[in-house]
């Protein structure tokens, strides 16, 4: 698979093995074709069980994971070993997309990304991604990699619109993947989102996701465990916001970030 499905299932904090496996299977059988996990989530084995249990061929499922600086490390050999462990836990022979989870604690573009290039050359991963990068770090990664940068994953939602990062992705031709696209549920209480949801007779979650998906090159990975929420989020693919809706959300003045960690690139800005 060479493209990135617009709607993915996020699995952060989905750590109960049975719940996680069931949500992945439910999502795939409902129509999702993009599953997002990470070493740091400690659920790769359950995600793999859900993929195996679903009545969907492996070659129709885009699977992404992330190497974490604290799990195996971001040195050359550590990235290679980390990917082997990830594939073993997922029960897969190859991975569609592997991200650098955070550019901290040992991340060195030359050494870390050389391992990603090597994994592509070996056929172990299809694509290279990064997560939680700044524009400057994205430029460095693009210049350092031998293979194209495929995706950048960052917290993105109506309360943190990430215009600069989205524009960079559009200009350089890689995917911008929005994690926490519902602002950890805060979008449900945003008056502009609520009004648009009432107007269209849909949920605030669908409005937030549809707004993100209206931006060129943006994909979303909302997390969900219940079948109701999994299916509701998927409904955003069928919601067409009009120009007034899009402008109203773009005009939200409140800005808030919900994901932080020491050493994050934006802390130096």
C-alpha positions in Angstrom: 0.0 0.0 0.0 1.5 3.3 -1.1 -0.9 5.9 0.1 -2.2 6.8 3.6 -5.9 6.3 4.4 -7.4 9.5 5.6 -9.1 8.0 8.7 -7.1 5.9 11.0 -7.7 4.3 14.4 -5.5 5.7 17.2 -4.7 3.3 20.0 -2.9 5.5 22.6 -4.0 4.5 26.1 -5.8 1.5 24.8 -3.8 -0.9 27.0 -6.3 -3.6 28.0 -5.4 -6.4 25.6 -8.9 -7.7 25.0 -10.4 -4.2 24.6 -7.6 -3.1 22.3 -7.7 -6.2 20.1 -11.5 -5.9 19.8 -11.4 -2.2 18.9 -8.9 -2.8 16.2 -10.9 -5.7 14.7 -14.2 -3.7 15.0 -12.6 -0.7 13.3 -11.2 -2.8 10.4 -14.5 -4.6 9.8 -16.3 -1.2 10.0 -14.2 0.1 7.1 -11.0 1.6 8.7 -7.8 0.7 6.8 -5.3 2.6 8.9 -4.2 1.5 12.4 -1.8 3.6 14.4 0.2 2.3 17.4 3.7 2.8 19.0 6.2 1.0 21.1 5.5 3.4 24.0 1.7 2.5 24.0 2.6 -1.0 25.1 -0.2 -2.5 23.1 1.5 -3.6 19.8 0.8 -7.3 20.6 -2.9 -6.6 21.1 -3.1 -4.4 18.0 -1.5 -7.3 16.1 -4.1 -9.7 17.5 -6.9 -7.4 16.3 -5.5 -7.2 12.8 -5.2 -11.0 12.7 -8.7 -11.5 13.9 -10.3 -9.0 11.5 -11.9 -10.4 8.3 -9.7 -8.0 6.2 -6.6 -9.0 4.2 -3.3 -7.8 5.5 -2.4 -6.1 2.3 -5.5 -3.8 2.7 -4.4 -2.6 6.1 -2.0 0.3 6.6 -0.2 -0.3 9.9 2.0 2.4 11.5 4.1 2.3 14.7 6.8 4.5 16.3 10.2 3.9 17.8 10.5 5.6 21.2 13.7 7.0 22.7 13.1 5.4 26.0 12.0 1.9 24.8 15.0 0.8 22.6 16.7 4.1 21.8 17.3 6.1 18.6 20.8 5.0 17.8 21.3 3.1 14.5 21.4 -0.4 15.9 18.7 0.4 18.5 16.2 1.5 15.8 16.9 -1.8 13.8 16.4 -3.9 16.9 13.4 -1.9 18.0 11.7 -2.5 14.6 12.4 -6.2 14.9 10.7 -6.3 18.3 7.7 -4.2 17.0 7.2 -6.6 14.1 7.4 -9.6 16.4 4.8 -8.2 18.7 2.5 -7.2 15.9 2.9 -10.6 14.2 3.8 -8.9 10.9 6.6 -9.4 8.5 6.8 -5.7 7.3 5.5 -2.4 8.5 3.8 0.2 6.3 5.1 3.2 8.2 7.6 3.7 11.0 7.9 7.0 12.9 10.5 8.6 15.1 8.1 9.2 18.0 10.0 12.2 19.6 13.1 14.0 18.5 14.6 13.9 22.0 16.9 11.8 24.3 19.4 10.6 21.7 17.8 11.6 18.5 20.5 12.5 16.0 19.2 13.0 12.4 22.2 11.4 10.7 22.4 8.3 12.8 18.7 7.8 13.5 17.5 8.3 10.0 20.3 6.2 8.5 18.6 3.3 10.2 15.3 4.2 8.7 16.8 4.4 5.2 18.3 0.9 5.8 15.0 -0.5 7.0 13.4 0.7 3.8 16.2 -0.7 1.7 15.8 -4.1 3.5 12.1 -4.1 2.7 11.3 -4.1 6.5 9.3 -0.9 6.3 7.6 0.8 3.4 7.7 4.4 4.5 9.5 6.7 7.0 7.7 9.2 9.3 8.5 11.5 12.1 6.4 12.8 15.0 6.4 16.0 17.1 9.0 17.8 14.9 9.4 21.5 14.3 9.7 22.9 10.8 13.5 23.2 11.3 13.7 19.5 12.3 11.5 18.5 9.4 13.8 20.3 6.9 16.8 18.6 8.5 15.1 15.2 8.2 14.1 15.7 4.6 17.7 16.8 3.7 19.2 13.8 5.7 17.0 11.0 4.4 17.8 9.1 1.2 14.1 8.1 0.9 11.3 10.6 0.9 9.7 11.7 4.1 6.2 10.2 4.0 4.4 11.6 7.1 4.7 13.9 10.1 2.4 13.2 13.0 1.6 16.1 15.4 -1.2 17.1 17.8 -3.6 19.0 15.6 -7.2 20.0 16.2 -9.5 23.1 16.1 -7.8 24.4 19.3 -4.3 23.8 17.9 -4.6 24.3 14.2 -0.9 23.9 13.3 -1.1 26.1 10.2 2.7 26.3 9.8 3.2 22.5 10.0 0.3 21.8 7.7 1.6 24.3 5.1 5.1 22.7 5.3 3.6 19.3 4.6 1.6 20.6 1.7 4.6 22.4 0.2 7.0 19.4 0.6 4.5 16.7 -0.4 4.2 14.5 2.7 1.2 13.7 4.8 0.3 15.6 8.0 -1.2 13.2 10.5 -3.3 14.7 13.2 -3.2 13.0 16.6 -5.5 14.0 19.4 -7.8 15.4 16.7 -10.6 15.8 19.2 -8.4 17.7 21.7 -9.0 15.0 24.2 -12.7 15.6 24.1 -12.4 19.4 24.5 -13.9 20.0 21.0 -17.3 18.8 22.4 -17.5 22.1 24.4 -16.4 24.5 21.7 -19.4 26.7 20.8 -18.5 27.0 17.1 -18.1 23.2 16.8 -21.4 22.6 18.7 -23.3 25.0 16.4 -22.0 23.4 13.2 -22.8 19.9 14.6 -26.4 21.0 15.2 -26.6 22.6 11.8 -25.7 19.3 10.1 -27.3 17.0 12.6 -24.0 15.2 13.4 -21.7 14.9 16.4 -19.1 17.5 17.4 -16.5 14.7 16.8 -17.5 14.4 13.2 -17.3 18.2 12.7 -13.8 18.4 14.1 -12.6 15.4 12.1 -14.3 16.6 8.9 -12.7 20.0 9.3 -9.2 18.5 9.6 -9.9 16.2 6.6 -10.9 19.3 4.5 -7.3 20.4 4.6 -5.2 19.0 1.8 -2.9 16.2 2.8 -4.2 15.8 6.3 -5.1 12.5 7.8 -6.5 11.8 11.3 -6.0 9.1 13.9 -8.7 9.6 16.6 -8.7 7.0 19.4 -11.8 5.1 20.2 -12.7 1.8 21.9 -16.5 1.4 21.7 -18.1 0.4 18.4 -20.4 3.4 18.6 -17.5 5.9 18.8 -15.5 4.0 16.1 -18.4 4.2 13.7 -19.3 7.8 14.6 -15.7 8.9 13.9 -15.8 7.1 10.5 -18.9 9.1 9.6 -16.7 12.2 9.3 -15.7 10.9 5.9 -19.2 11.5 4.6 -19.6 15.0 6.2 -19.1 17.9 3.8 -18.6 21.2 5.6 -19.4 24.3 3.6 -17.0 27.3 3.3 -18.8 29.1 6.1 -18.3 26.1 8.5 -14.6 25.9 7.6 -14.0 29.6 8.1 -15.9 29.6 11.4 -13.6 26.9 12.8 -10.5 28.6 11.4 -11.6 31.7 13.3 -11.5 30.0 16.7 -9.2 32.2 18.8 -8.6 29.9 21.7 -5.4 27.9 21.4 -4.4 25.0 23.7 -1.9 22.2 23.6 -2.7 19.0 25.5 0.4 16.9 24.8 3.7 17.9 26.4 7.0 16.4 27.3 10.5 17.7 28.3 12.6 18.7 25.4 9.7 19.1 22.9 10.8 21.3 20.0 8.1 23.9 20.6 9.4 24.6 24.1 12.5 26.2 22.6 10.4 28.6 20.4 
